[in-house]
């Protein structure tokens, strides 16, 4: 009985090897690999290879499983040797300190891993933690002691030094570290607060970096109110607002996309994301992994997961006093009559406001139609239609080049257009800090793309404007002419 069982296991392994190396190419192309990272957990939980559970069955069955797994996102989404996006999993490799997932390219037939820290005995998360601890102000010897205490790994200080020198290009904070170490200890250089706002958010404020950036150049002197605001978040944040208000990503407000551009630029945030995100244990931890690295190691990120809010009175002030255009989509009703008449008869949703729209018409603030805008007509929002409260959390706040940059990480940035969400963040911070909206820029990014726009151009339109093209460093952009969406985020060929 034991003899036949061994024979059967040998046959299973032979079928696995035949299926792995000698299947015919599929007539259906493999789906393009998404740019998201960290799909395979590290450690013992992610040790199983695809072939481990697909041994029994026909070659065609195993082949379909492999093709399905090939669509999972890893690394930069392509083979490092030939650049092909057609690859599948091929077992694992046991390293000195960990087991890593292997992949085989269907074009060049070469095997590779998803981690950029190639040839290292220790895992990428350990390397990143070592670099981050050093930039907090610890010495190389202290970093070794901290890693041994927290992660149970015995690393020589010389190894930490080698890692830091190798990846120094990713750590622009290194030029600021000597000055920060004179004023702040490693234990209080970053202020960390956990906010229970429906879910847990980890607010981080880099005290040393903010102080050095504001005092470094005259271009940043006038931005000191943002630092004052960040200092007060922990002690004076109105936590009750974040239990009641609408999230900025779900708010029913819209902005006109006319006479604006979205610039596709090269930024160091994309390189950091490509380097760091393979260390994320799963997709849900990508934001946290990237935020921890950027707050500790780059030279411009001063805060992460910053809570912001806007009230109805704030939005009404921006409309009436500043001339900002805020729209809301008309609801479709089966009853006869125009959409505006139907809205006047219906009370506003409790989350958006308690007064009926009819009261707004009596006060002379009836909504003005803005024409067809995609899926439904939009009109300028009356005060009664504005949400009572909008809340949100900004992923990253950076201070650089004389402006405040609000960044949001999106796994598929090329397919996302969170213009409303980021514009609301900018409006909220402008109201909370007293800074002009002119001082803010908004952007979203992933490992490959970085898209940036001015929120002021979204909410405020010039009376006279006849420009059709905008010339920038990266190329020429067409000014957007549609109200409901941005048609192009790439430069055009002239």
N, C-alpha and C positions, 0 to 999 in steps of 0.2 A: 504493500500500500504506500509506504513512504517512497519507494523507488518510483512508482508511477506519478506521485505528487511532484517529485523533483523534475521528472521528464516534462510534466505539464508546465512548470514554472520556466524551464529552459525554453520551451516553445513560445511561451508568452513574451519573454524577453527578445527572442529572435523576431517575432512579429512586430514588436515595438521598434526595433532598429530598422527593419525593412520599411515600416511606415514612415519613419523619421527621415530617411535619406533617399528613398526611391519613389515617392509619390509623384504623379504627373501634375504639372501646373493646372490650376483650376481655370475654367473658362470665365468664371466670375471674379473680377478684381477684388483684392483684399481691401476692406474699408481703410480710408486714410487714418493714420494714427493721430489722435488728438494730442495737443501739446501739453496736457496736464501730466504731472509727475507724481511719483510716490504711490503708484497703484499696487505695488507688491510690498507687503510689510517685510521688515528686516527681522532677523533673529529666527528662533525656532518656529514661530507661527507661520512663517512663509517658506518653509523648507521644501514642501512637496512640489515635485515637478509635475508637468502635465501628464507625462506618460505613466505616472504612478497609479492613476485611477482609470486609465483607458487601455489597459493591456488586453482585456478580454473583449473580443469583438473583431469585426472585419477591419481591413485596412482603411476602407472608405469611412467608417465610423470614426476612427482615430483622426483621420485627416480633417473631418469637419470640426472636431473639437479643437485641433491645432489652429485652424483658420479663424475660429471664433476667438481664441485667446490672442491671436495676432493683432486684433483690433484694439487691445488694451493699450493705454498710453504709457510710454516709458521714456525716460531721458529726454532728448531733444526731438524724438519722434522719427529718427532716421538712423540708418547704419553709419557708424563713424568711418567706415572704410570706403564705401561706394556711394553713400548718400541715399540709398534706396529706402523707401518706407514700407517695404514688404518684408516682414520678419515675423518669426514666431518664437515661442519659448523652447528651450532645449536643455532641460535639466538644471542642476545647480552645481556650484563648485564650493568645496569646503576650504575656507581660508584659515589662517591661524587663529583668528578671533571670531569669525562669523562665517555664515554660509550665504552666498550671493546667487542671484538668479542669472542664468545664461540665456542668450538669445542667438538664433542663427538667422542670417540674412538669406532670403530666397534667391537673391540675384548673384551675389559673389560667394555664397556658401561659407562665409566666415563667421566665427562666433565672437560675441562681445557681451559686455555687461552694461548696465544702465548708469553706473556710478562714475562721476568724473575723477574721483580719488583713486585712480588706477594704480595697482602695485603697492597699496598700503596694507599693512597687517591689521590695522584697526579700522573700524567702520567709519563712514562719513559723519554720522552724528557725533561720534566721539571727537573727531578732528574739529568739527565746527564748534562744539562746546569748549574745546581747549582754546581756540582762537578767541572766542567771545569772552571767556574768563580773563584772558590776558589783557584784552582791550578794556575790561572793566577797571583794571589797575593792579591786578595780582601779578606777582613775579612768576617766572617759569617754574620755580620750585613750588610756589604756592598753588599754581594750577595743577601740578602733578598730585599734590595732596588733596585738593578739592575733588579731582576726578576719581581718585582712589576711594574717597569717602562716599561720594554720591553714586558712582557707577561701578565701583568695585574693580576697576582696571588699574594695573600698575604700569604707569608710563614714566619714562625717564624725562627729566627737564630738557635734555638735548633733543628729544623727539618733538616736544612741544615747540622748541625754537625752530627746528627744521620745517614744521608745518606752517608756522607763522611766516617764515621767510618765503616759502613756496607760494602761499596764498595771500601775500601782502598786497597784491594788486586788487584784491577784493575788499580790502580793509583801508579805505581812505581815512578812517578815523585815526590811523597811526600817527599822522602829523599833529593831531590835537592831543594825543594821549599824554605826553610829558607835561603839558600845561594843565590838563584836567587833574592829573595825579597830585599836583601841588595844592589844589583847593578842595578836592573831594576824595573820600576814601572809597575803596571798591564796594563797600556795603551800602553807601547812600548816593552813589553817583546817578543811579536810576531810581526814580520813585515809581513803585508798582502798587496798584490798587485793583482789587477784584470788585467789579460792579455787577450787582444782581439786578439786571434790567431785563426781565422776562427770561433771559438766559444769562450765563456768566460771561462777562467781557473782562479782558485783562488790559486795563489802562496802564500805559508806561510813559513816563516823562523823563527824558535825559537832561538832568539839571545842568551838568557841565557843558554839554554840547550847545544847549540853548544860550547859556551865558557867553560862551566863546564866540558863537556865530553873531550874536547881536553886537558884541564889542569888537569884532574882527575888522569890520569895514563900515564906512559911513553909509553904504547903501542899505544897511539893515537897521540903522538906528530907529527909524520911524516904525519899525515892525515890533517894537518891544511890547505893545499891548497883547499880542498873541502869547508871548511868554508869561505875562501877568495872568492871563486867563488860564493857561495850563497849570500854573502854580495853584490856582484856586479850585481846580476840578475836584480834587480829593476831598476837600473840606466843605465846599459849598455847592456841589452838584445837587440839583433838585430831583432826587431819585424817584419821587412819586410821578413826575411827568412821564417817565419812561415805562410806567405801568399802564398808562392811559392813552397816550398819543399814538397816532398812526406812524408807522415806519416810513421813512423817506422813500424807500423803494416801492412802497405800496400806495403812496399818496396819489389822489386823483387829479393832480395838477399837471399841466403841460406848458411847454414854452415853444415859441416859434423858432424854427431852425433857419429862417431866412437870414441872408446877409451875415453869415458866419462860416467859419471853416473849422474842420477838425484836422489837426496836423499829425502826421505819422512820422515820429522822430526816433532817433537812436538815443537810448538812455541807459545809464548804468544799472537801473532797476531790473531791466530784462536780463542782464548778465548775472546779477545776483540771484534772480529767481531760477535761472537755469542751473546755477551751481548749487543752490541750497535745497531746492524742492525734492531732489532724490532722497534727501535725508528724512523726509516726512514719513512717519509710519503708515499713514493712510491719507486719503484725499481730504478727510474732514480736518486734518491737522495742518493743511498747507498754509493757511493764513497765519496761524500761530507760529509755525516754523520760520516762515519768511519774516514775520514781524520781529521775532527774537533776534534774528541775525542782523537785520537792518538797523534796529535801534542800538545795537551794541557795536557795530563795525563800520557803518558808513559815516560820512562827515556832515550829512544834511538832515537826516531824519531825527526830529526832536521829540515826537510823540506818536503813539499808536493807539487805536481803538478809543478815539476821543469822543465823548458824548456831546451832542449838540441838539438844540431844539429851536423851533419857531412857533410862535403863537399867531392866532388870527390877527391880532392887533399889529404885529410886526409885518405881516404880509399886506395888510391894508395900508399901513404907512408907506411901504415900498411902492404900492400902486399909486396912491394919491399924491405923495410928496416927491417921490423920486422918479415917477413915470415909468416904472417897470411893468412889463406886459406879462400877466399871469392868466393862463387860459384853463378852462375846464371843458370836458367833452359833454355834449348834450346827450341825455338819455333818450332812448327810443321807446315810445309808448304806443300801444295799439289804438288808443283813443284818437278821435279825429282832432284836427287842428295842428298847428305847428309845434315843433319841439319846444320852442320857448314858452308857448302857452301851456303845454303839458307840464313843463317844469314849474311854472308859476302856480299851478294847482297842487303840485306835490310838495310835501314838506321835505326838507333836506334831511338826509340820513343823520342819526344821532352822533355818529363818529365825525361827521363833517360839520355839523352845526344844527341847532334846534329851531331856528326861525325858518318859516316858509319863504320861498323866493318872492311871493307876492308882496311881502313887506319891503323887499329891496326895490320893487317897482314903485311903491308908494313914495319912497324916499328919493326917487329919481336916479337910482343906481342900477337900472335894469341892464342885463347883459347885452353886449353888442356882438353881433354875429361876426365870425371871422372866416366864413366860407368853409368849403369842404376841405377836410384835412385827413385824408386817408380813410380809416374805417368809420368815422363819424365826424359830424360838424363840431367845431370848437367855437366858443365865445369867450370874451373877456369875463373873468369871474367877478361876480358881485361879492360884496363883503360878507353877505349872509351865506354864500356858497363856499367860502374858504374854510378849510379844516380848522377846528378849534386849536389843535396842537399837532405838530409834526416833530418826530424825534429820529435820531439816527446816531451811528457811530462811524467816524472817519477812520479808515484803515491806517493811513499814514499821513502825517503832516511834516512837510519839509520846508526849510527856509534856505533859499539859494537864489543867487542872481537878482537880489533886490525884490523878490516876490515870495509869497506863501503858496506852496504847492500842495494840493489835496489829491492824494493818490488812492486808487482802489484797485486791488488785485482781482482780476477776472480770469478764470481758467481758459476761456476761449475769447480772448479780447477782440479778435478780428470779427467775431460774430455778435459781440455785445455793443450796445450803445446806451450806456447809463447816463445820458446827458441830464435828464431831469433830476435823478438822484444826486449827482455831484453838484449840480447847480443849487439845489436846496441846501446841501452842506455848506457851500460857499456863502449863500444868503444868511444862513444861521450864524456862521462864524463872523461874518461882517457885522451882524446885529449885536452879537455877544461881546465883540472886542471893540467896536466903534471904528474899525478900519474900513476904508472904502472898498467896494467890490472890485475896483480897479487893481487892488493889490493882490488878488487871488488868481491862481490858475488851477485848472482841474485836469486830471488825467486818469486813465485806466490802462492796465498793462498785464502782460503775462510773460512767458519765457521768450517769446519771439517778437511781440509787437508792443508799442508804446504810443498811445493816442492822447493828444493834448488839445484843450480849447480854453478860451476865455469865457468865464460865466457872464461877464458884463455884456458880451456880444449876444448872449442868448436872451437876456431879459430887457435889454435897452437897444432900441433901433434908432439910428439917425434919421432925421427928417429927409435929408438929401443924401443920396448915395448912388452913384452910377458906376462904381468899379465892378468889373466882371472877373478879375483875376487878382490873386495875391501872390507876391514874389517873396519867397523865404529862402533860408540857407539850403534847405534840403530840396527845393524845387518850386514849382508853380502850382497853385491850387485854384480851382474854380470856386467862386463864391456860391454857396448853396442857395438855390432859388425856391426850394420846396419848404412849405411850412411844417409838414408833419414828420419829416425825416431828413437825415443827412445822406445825400446820394453817393458821395465819394469821400473817402478818407485817405486817399493816396495822391501823390503828385501826378500831374499830367505831363505828357510829352509835348514840348513846344517846337 
